[in-house]
Amino acid sequence: MELIPNCRQSKDRAFNSELHNLVRLSQYFNELDRRLKSWLPANLHAHFHVSCIEQQTLVLHADMPAMASRLKMMLPALLPKIQEINPHIRQIQVYLQPRNIAPKAPVSRPSDPQVAQMLEQTAQKVAASPKLSQALQRLAQHLSEPE
């Protein structure tokens, strides 16, 4: 029998306790989010989520201004229902949090001078179609310019 607890075991227990609390909190917010969405029109579901409860305020994040406005109009009817789940919640706030949009990849031009030369040759071959020929010449000139 060990009288002095193993330090590692003590740390593991503390970590497991914190982890358990985080999992429970996550489950609580997921359930709150699920219930809230069950009371709202389906076209709103993908545009908001429960964020947290801060000083007796349920915080929701919406991804579009129009959806945030619609949610705000529905808050008076939602608050009593939310208070049935958690009577400590006194108000609901909606904040705008746009989704992260991936930046567009930079457009790179072919650096091979042969491409511009081939376009010039093609422009000469299609001289019967002046608009196409001019467009190909402009493109070839554009590709020949330094970046």
C-alpha positions, 0 to 999 in steps of 0.5 A, a space after each residue: 500500500 502506497 501512503 504517498 500518492 504518486 505525483 503522476 497519478 495526481 496530475 493524471 486525475 486533475 487532467 482527467 477531471 478538467 477534461 471531463 468538465 470540458 466534455 460535459 460543457 461541450 455536451 451542454 452547449 451542443 444540447 443547447 444549440 440543438 434545442 434552440 435550433 429545434 425552435 427556429 426555422 430550418 433555414 437559420 440552422 446553418 447560420 448560427 451557433 451557441 457560443 457561450 454563457 457569459 454573466 447570465 447572457 447566452 451568446 449566439 454567433 451568426 455568420 451573416 448580418 441578415 441572419 443575425 437580424 432575424 435571430 434578434 427579432 425572435 429573441 423575445 419568444 426564445 428567452 422564456 424557452 431557454 430559461 426553462 432549460 437554464 433559469 440563470 440566463 437573463 438575456 440573449 445576445 447575438 453577435 456577427 462572426 462571419 465565416 472564415 473565407 479562404 483567401 484566393 490563390 494568387 494568379 500566376 502567369 506562365 513564365 515560359 516565353 514560348 507561350 507568348 510566342 505561340 500565341 503570336 503565331 496563332 494570332 497570325 494564323 487566324 488573321 481572317 478573324 480580326 477580333 480573335 487575332 487581336 485578342 491573342 496578340 494582347 494576351 501574348 503581349 500581356 504574358 511578355 510583360 515582366 510581373 
